[in-house]
Amino acid sequence: MRGAALGIWEFVVGDDWRVAFGIVVTLSATALIAALDLPAWWLSPIATLAILYWSVRRGSGRSRLMTK
């Protein structure tokens, strides 16, 4: 049971917990906006691109430090 839970955790969170946290925040904010009967379709694509950009930028900065 513990091995399965750790496997799921590794699949969802992966190497960067910040990305998983950003996705949870994005989904929560989208649900909140939709619950207010406002259009929420636009939030997920914008947040996904922002999270992806931030993650790649962090990763490329880390790789530059490792090559020096």
Jmol script that loads the backbone (N, CA, C; Angstrom):
load data "model"
ATOM      1  N   MET A   1       0.823  -1.184   0.000  1.00  0.00           N
ATOM      2  CA  MET A   1       0.000   0.000   0.000  1.00  0.00           C
ATOM      3  C   MET A   1       0.872   1.255   0.000  1.00  0.00           C
ATOM      4  N   ARG A   2       1.907   1.250   0.818  1.00  0.00           N
ATOM      5  CA  ARG A   2       2.773   2.422   0.900  1.00  0.00           C
ATOM      6  C   ARG A   2       3.533   2.640  -0.406  1.00  0.00           C
ATOM      7  N   GLY A   3       3.945   1.527  -1.027  1.00  0.00           N
ATOM      8  CA  GLY A   3       4.653   1.632  -2.308  1.00  0.00           C
ATOM      9  C   GLY A   3       3.772   2.223  -3.391  1.00  0.00           C
ATOM     10  N   ALA A   4       2.507   1.851  -3.408  1.00  0.00           N
ATOM     11  CA  ALA A   4       1.571   2.404  -4.387  1.00  0.00           C
ATOM     12  C   ALA A   4       1.367   3.901  -4.146  1.00  0.00           C
ATOM     13  N   ALA A   5       1.234   4.288  -2.888  1.00  0.00           N
ATOM     14  CA  ALA A   5       1.059   5.706  -2.565  1.00  0.00           C
ATOM     15  C   ALA A   5       2.291   6.509  -2.968  1.00  0.00           C
ATOM     16  N   LEU A   6       3.467   5.962  -2.719  1.00  0.00           N
ATOM     17  CA  LEU A   6       4.691   6.667  -3.118  1.00  0.00           C
ATOM     18  C   LEU A   6       4.812   6.750  -4.634  1.00  0.00           C
ATOM     19  N   GLY A   7       4.395   5.705  -5.326  1.00  0.00           N
ATOM     20  CA  GLY A   7       4.422   5.723  -6.785  1.00  0.00           C
ATOM     21  C   GLY A   7       3.499   6.783  -7.356  1.00  0.00           C
ATOM     22  N   ILE A   8       2.299   6.890  -6.793  1.00  0.00           N
ATOM     23  CA  ILE A   8       1.359   7.915  -7.250  1.00  0.00           C
ATOM     24  C   ILE A   8       1.902   9.305  -6.932  1.00  0.00           C
ATOM     25  N   TRP A   9       2.463   9.465  -5.750  1.00  0.00           N
ATOM     26  CA  TRP A   9       3.053  10.759  -5.373  1.00  0.00           C
ATOM     27  C   TRP A   9       4.165  11.141  -6.349  1.00  0.00           C
ATOM     28  N   GLU A  10       5.036  10.208  -6.684  1.00  0.00           N
ATOM     29  CA  GLU A  10       6.137  10.485  -7.606  1.00  0.00           C
ATOM     30  C   GLU A  10       5.607  10.824  -8.993  1.00  0.00           C
ATOM     31  N   PHE A  11       4.539  10.148  -9.418  1.00  0.00           N
ATOM     32  CA  PHE A  11       3.943  10.435 -10.729  1.00  0.00           C
ATOM     33  C   PHE A  11       3.329  11.824 -10.766  1.00  0.00           C
ATOM     34  N   VAL A  12       2.616  12.208  -9.715  1.00  0.00           N
ATOM     35  CA  VAL A  12       1.925  13.498  -9.704  1.00  0.00           C
ATOM     36  C   VAL A  12       2.894  14.639  -9.455  1.00  0.00           C
ATOM     37  N   VAL A  13       3.728  14.512  -8.452  1.00  0.00           N
ATOM     38  CA  VAL A  13       4.621  15.607  -8.080  1.00  0.00           C
ATOM     39  C   VAL A  13       5.888  15.604  -8.934  1.00  0.00           C
ATOM     40  N   GLY A  14       6.453  14.442  -9.173  1.00  0.00           N
ATOM     41  CA  GLY A  14       7.653  14.364 -10.003  1.00  0.00           C
ATOM     42  C   GLY A  14       8.846  14.994  -9.333  1.00  0.00           C
ATOM     43  N   ASP A  15       9.633  15.687 -10.131  1.00  0.00           N
ATOM     44  CA  ASP A  15      10.859  16.298  -9.630  1.00  0.00           C
ATOM     45  C   ASP A  15      10.644  17.667  -9.006  1.00  0.00           C
ATOM     46  N   ASP A  16       9.551  18.327  -9.347  1.00  0.00           N
ATOM     47  CA  ASP A  16       9.358  19.697  -8.871  1.00  0.00           C
ATOM     48  C   ASP A  16       7.972  19.843  -8.242  1.00  0.00           C
ATOM     49  N   TRP A  17       7.944  19.957  -6.940  1.00  0.00           N
ATOM     50  CA  TRP A  17       6.677  20.088  -6.239  1.00  0.00           C
ATOM     51  C   TRP A  17       6.011  21.423  -6.547  1.00  0.00           C
ATOM     52  N   ARG A  18       6.791  22.392  -6.999  1.00  0.00           N
ATOM     53  CA  ARG A  18       6.232  23.710  -7.292  1.00  0.00           C
ATOM     54  C   ARG A  18       5.268  23.665  -8.471  1.00  0.00           C
ATOM     55  N   VAL A  19       5.579  22.825  -9.464  1.00  0.00           N
ATOM     56  CA  VAL A  19       4.687  22.670 -10.611  1.00  0.00           C
ATOM     57  C   VAL A  19       3.375  22.036 -10.158  1.00  0.00           C
ATOM     58  N   ALA A  20       3.444  20.993  -9.362  1.00  0.00           N
ATOM     59  CA  ALA A  20       2.231  20.351  -8.858  1.00  0.00           C
ATOM     60  C   ALA A  20       1.408  21.335  -8.034  1.00  0.00           C
ATOM     61  N   PHE A  21       2.064  22.145  -7.225  1.00  0.00           N
ATOM     62  CA  PHE A  21       1.370  23.145  -6.424  1.00  0.00           C
ATOM     63  C   PHE A  21       0.693  24.181  -7.321  1.00  0.00           C
ATOM     64  N   GLY A  22       1.387  24.608  -8.363  1.00  0.00           N
ATOM     65  CA  GLY A  22       0.808  25.568  -9.304  1.00  0.00           C
ATOM     66  C   GLY A  22      -0.426  25.020 -10.000  1.00  0.00           C
ATOM     67  N   ILE A  23      -0.395  23.740 -10.329  1.00  0.00           N
ATOM     68  CA  ILE A  23      -1.551  23.115 -10.971  1.00  0.00           C
ATOM     69  C   ILE A  23      -2.724  23.046  -9.998  1.00  0.00           C
ATOM     70  N   VAL A  24      -2.449  22.685  -8.752  1.00  0.00           N
ATOM     71  CA  VAL A  24      -3.521  22.629  -7.749  1.00  0.00           C
ATOM     72  C   VAL A  24      -4.127  24.016  -7.543  1.00  0.00           C
ATOM     73  N   VAL A  25      -3.291  25.033  -7.474  1.00  0.00           N
ATOM     74  CA  VAL A  25      -3.789  26.406  -7.310  1.00  0.00           C
ATOM     75  C   VAL A  25      -4.615  26.810  -8.523  1.00  0.00           C
ATOM     76  N   THR A  26      -4.145  26.473  -9.710  1.00  0.00           N
ATOM     77  CA  THR A  26      -4.867  26.812 -10.933  1.00  0.00           C
ATOM     78  C   THR A  26      -6.234  26.144 -10.972  1.00  0.00           C
ATOM     79  N   LEU A  27      -6.285  24.849 -10.665  1.00  0.00           N
ATOM     80  CA  LEU A  27      -7.564  24.148 -10.667  1.00  0.00           C
ATOM     81  C   LEU A  27      -8.512  24.694  -9.607  1.00  0.00           C
ATOM     82  N   SER A  28      -7.962  25.039  -8.448  1.00  0.00           N
ATOM     83  CA  SER A  28      -8.795  25.601  -7.381  1.00  0.00           C
ATOM     84  C   SER A  28      -9.357  26.968  -7.781  1.00  0.00           C
ATOM     85  N   ALA A  29      -8.521  27.794  -8.356  1.00  0.00           N
ATOM     86  CA  ALA A  29      -8.973  29.122  -8.785  1.00  0.00           C
ATOM     87  C   ALA A  29     -10.002  29.012  -9.906  1.00  0.00           C
ATOM     88  N   THR A  30      -9.797  28.082 -10.826  1.00  0.00           N
ATOM     89  CA  THR A  30     -10.762  27.876 -11.899  1.00  0.00           C
ATOM     90  C   THR A  30     -12.109  27.433 -11.344  1.00  0.00           C
ATOM     91  N   ALA A  31     -12.083  26.524 -10.386  1.00  0.00           N
ATOM     92  CA  ALA A  31     -13.328  26.065  -9.764  1.00  0.00           C
ATOM     93  C   ALA A  31     -14.024  27.204  -9.014  1.00  0.00           C
ATOM     94  N   LEU A  32     -13.255  28.025  -8.340  1.00  0.00           N
ATOM     95  CA  LEU A  32     -13.830  29.149  -7.603  1.00  0.00           C
ATOM     96  C   LEU A  32     -14.481  30.150  -8.547  1.00  0.00           C
ATOM     97  N   ILE A  33     -13.791  30.481  -9.629  1.00  0.00           N
ATOM     98  CA  ILE A  33     -14.345  31.422 -10.606  1.00  0.00           C
ATOM     99  C   ILE A  33     -15.606  30.849 -11.252  1.00  0.00           C
ATOM    100  N   ALA A  34     -15.575  29.555 -11.594  1.00  0.00           N
ATOM    101  CA  ALA A  34     -16.749  28.912 -12.196  1.00  0.00           C
ATOM    102  C   ALA A  34     -17.914  28.859 -11.217  1.00  0.00           C
ATOM    103  N   ALA A  35     -17.622  28.677  -9.944  1.00  0.00           N
ATOM    104  CA  ALA A  35     -18.681  28.641  -8.934  1.00  0.00           C
ATOM    105  C   ALA A  35     -19.370  29.999  -8.792  1.00  0.00           C
ATOM    106  N   LEU A  36     -18.673  31.050  -9.162  1.00  0.00           N
ATOM    107  CA  LEU A  36     -19.254  32.399  -9.129  1.00  0.00           C
ATOM    108  C   LEU A  36     -20.022  32.722 -10.407  1.00  0.00           C
ATOM    109  N   ASP A  37     -20.211  31.711 -11.253  1.00  0.00           N
ATOM    110  CA  ASP A  37     -20.905  31.859 -12.539  1.00  0.00           C
ATOM    111  C   ASP A  37     -20.218  32.861 -13.461  1.00  0.00           C
ATOM    112  N   LEU A  38     -18.897  32.905 -13.387  1.00  0.00           N
ATOM    113  CA  LEU A  38     -18.106  33.728 -14.290  1.00  0.00           C
ATOM    114  C   LEU A  38     -17.376  32.814 -15.267  1.00  0.00           C
ATOM    115  N   PRO A  39     -17.046  33.318 -16.447  1.00  0.00           N
ATOM    116  CA  PRO A  39     -16.304  32.462 -17.384  1.00  0.00           C
ATOM    117  C   PRO A  39     -14.898  32.176 -16.852  1.00  0.00           C
ATOM    118  N   ALA A  40     -14.557  30.896 -16.765  1.00  0.00           N
ATOM    119  CA  ALA A  40     -13.273  30.502 -16.183  1.00  0.00           C
ATOM    120  C   ALA A  40     -12.385  29.763 -17.171  1.00  0.00           C
ATOM    121  N   TRP A  41     -12.820  29.626 -18.430  1.00  0.00           N
ATOM    122  CA  TRP A  41     -12.082  28.840 -19.412  1.00  0.00           C
ATOM    123  C   TRP A  41     -10.700  29.412 -19.687  1.00  0.00           C
ATOM    124  N   TRP A  42     -10.525  30.688 -19.540  1.00  0.00           N
ATOM    125  CA  TRP A  42      -9.279  31.355 -19.911  1.00  0.00           C
ATOM    126  C   TRP A  42      -8.164  31.156 -18.896  1.00  0.00           C
ATOM    127  N   LEU A  43      -8.492  30.835 -17.661  1.00  0.00           N
ATOM    128  CA  LEU A  43      -7.478  30.783 -16.605  1.00  0.00           C
ATOM    129  C   LEU A  43      -6.514  29.606 -16.768  1.00  0.00           C
ATOM    130  N   SER A  44      -7.031  28.439 -17.058  1.00  0.00           N
ATOM    131  CA  SER A  44      -6.178  27.248 -17.148  1.00  0.00           C
ATOM    132  C   SER A  44      -5.105  27.342 -18.233  1.00  0.00           C
ATOM    133  N   PRO A  45      -5.432  27.753 -19.468  1.00  0.00           N
ATOM    134  CA  PRO A  45      -4.360  27.853 -20.474  1.00  0.00           C
ATOM    135  C   PRO A  45      -3.286  28.881 -20.124  1.00  0.00           C
ATOM    136  N   ILE A  46      -3.708  30.015 -19.600  1.00  0.00           N
ATOM    137  CA  ILE A  46      -2.735  31.059 -19.244  1.00  0.00           C
ATOM    138  C   ILE A  46      -1.849  30.594 -18.094  1.00  0.00           C
ATOM    139  N   ALA A  47      -2.458  30.010 -17.079  1.00  0.00           N
ATOM    140  CA  ALA A  47      -1.686  29.535 -15.928  1.00  0.00           C
ATOM    141  C   ALA A  47      -0.757  28.391 -16.329  1.00  0.00           C
ATOM    142  N   THR A  48      -1.215  27.515 -17.213  1.00  0.00           N
ATOM    143  CA  THR A  48      -0.372  26.412 -17.663  1.00  0.00           C
ATOM    144  C   THR A  48       0.859  26.926 -18.388  1.00  0.00           C
ATOM    145  N   LEU A  49       0.676  27.888 -19.273  1.00  0.00           N
ATOM    146  CA  LEU A  49       1.830  28.473 -19.969  1.00  0.00           C
ATOM    147  C   LEU A  49       2.776  29.171 -18.997  1.00  0.00           C
ATOM    148  N   ALA A  50       2.223  29.864 -18.015  1.00  0.00           N
ATOM    149  CA  ALA A  50       3.067  30.541 -17.028  1.00  0.00           C
ATOM    150  C   ALA A  50       3.853  29.534 -16.190  1.00  0.00           C
ATOM    151  N   ILE A  51       3.198  28.462 -15.769  1.00  0.00           N
ATOM    152  CA  ILE A  51       3.871  27.438 -14.966  1.00  0.00           C
ATOM    153  C   ILE A  51       4.958  26.760 -15.791  1.00  0.00           C
ATOM    154  N   LEU A  52       4.648  26.454 -17.053  1.00  0.00           N
ATOM    155  CA  LEU A  52       5.639  25.829 -17.932  1.00  0.00           C
ATOM    156  C   LEU A  52       6.840  26.746 -18.150  1.00  0.00           C
ATOM    157  N   TYR A  53       6.586  28.017 -18.419  1.00  0.00           N
ATOM    158  CA  TYR A  53       7.678  28.978 -18.617  1.00  0.00           C
ATOM    159  C   TYR A  53       8.554  29.064 -17.370  1.00  0.00           C
ATOM    160  N   TRP A  54       7.917  29.152 -16.213  1.00  0.00           N
ATOM    161  CA  TRP A  54       8.649  29.281 -14.952  1.00  0.00           C
ATOM    162  C   TRP A  54       9.488  28.039 -14.690  1.00  0.00           C
ATOM    163  N   SER A  55       8.911  26.882 -14.973  1.00  0.00           N
ATOM    164  CA  SER A  55       9.618  25.626 -14.744  1.00  0.00           C
ATOM    165  C   SER A  55      10.828  25.480 -15.674  1.00  0.00           C
ATOM    166  N   VAL A  56      10.646  25.798 -16.941  1.00  0.00           N
ATOM    167  CA  VAL A  56      11.752  25.694 -17.904  1.00  0.00           C
ATOM    168  C   VAL A  56      12.828  26.715 -17.568  1.00  0.00           C
ATOM    169  N   ARG A  57      12.421  27.897 -17.198  1.00  0.00           N
ATOM    170  CA  ARG A  57      13.406  28.937 -16.831  1.00  0.00           C
ATOM    171  C   ARG A  57      14.225  28.511 -15.608  1.00  0.00           C
ATOM    172  N   ARG A  58      13.558  27.931 -14.619  1.00  0.00           N
ATOM    173  CA  ARG A  58      14.281  27.437 -13.439  1.00  0.00           C
ATOM    174  C   ARG A  58      15.224  26.307 -13.814  1.00  0.00           C
ATOM    175  N   GLY A  59      14.772  25.420 -14.672  1.00  0.00           N
ATOM    176  CA  GLY A  59      15.586  24.282 -15.088  1.00  0.00           C
ATOM    177  C   GLY A  59      16.785  24.694 -15.915  1.00  0.00           C
ATOM    178  N   SER A  60      16.604  25.682 -16.793  1.00  0.00           N
ATOM    179  CA  SER A  60      17.734  26.118 -17.625  1.00  0.00           C
ATOM    180  C   SER A  60      18.755  26.876 -16.788  1.00  0.00           C
ATOM    181  N   GLY A  61      18.320  27.574 -15.774  1.00  0.00           N
ATOM    182  CA  GLY A  61      19.259  28.255 -14.878  1.00  0.00           C
ATOM    183  C   GLY A  61      20.068  27.265 -14.067  1.00  0.00           C
ATOM    184  N   ARG A  62      19.435  26.179 -13.689  1.00  0.00           N
ATOM    185  CA  ARG A  62      20.107  25.139 -12.916  1.00  0.00           C
ATOM    186  C   ARG A  62      21.154  24.431 -13.784  1.00  0.00           C
ATOM    187  N   SER A  63      20.813  24.184 -15.056  1.00  0.00           N
ATOM    188  CA  SER A  63      21.762  23.463 -15.919  1.00  0.00           C
ATOM    189  C   SER A  63      22.966  24.340 -16.255  1.00  0.00           C
ATOM    190  N   ARG A  64      22.766  25.654 -16.377  1.00  0.00           N
ATOM    191  CA  ARG A  64      23.894  26.541 -16.633  1.00  0.00           C
ATOM    192  C   ARG A  64      24.868  26.538 -15.451  1.00  0.00           C
ATOM    193  N   LEU A  65      24.314  26.478 -14.249  1.00  0.00           N
ATOM    194  CA  LEU A  65      25.175  26.458 -13.074  1.00  0.00           C
ATOM    195  C   LEU A  65      25.971  25.171 -12.998  1.00  0.00           C
ATOM    196  N   MET A  66      25.404  24.064 -13.461  1.00  0.00           N
ATOM    197  CA  MET A  66      26.082  22.781 -13.385  1.00  0.00           C
ATOM    198  C   MET A  66      27.191  22.642 -14.419  1.00  0.00           C
ATOM    199  N   THR A  67      27.122  23.379 -15.528  1.00  0.00           N
ATOM    200  CA  THR A  67      28.124  23.257 -16.571  1.00  0.00           C
ATOM    201  C   THR A  67      29.342  24.129 -16.313  1.00  0.00           C
ATOM    202  N   LYS A  68      29.232  25.068 -15.432  1.00  0.00           N
ATOM    203  CA  LYS A  68      30.387  25.960 -15.168  1.00  0.00           C
ATOM    204  C   LYS A  68      31.341  25.354 -14.202  1.00  0.00           C
TER     205      LYS A  68
END
end "model"
wireframe off; spacefill off
backbone 0.3
color backbone group
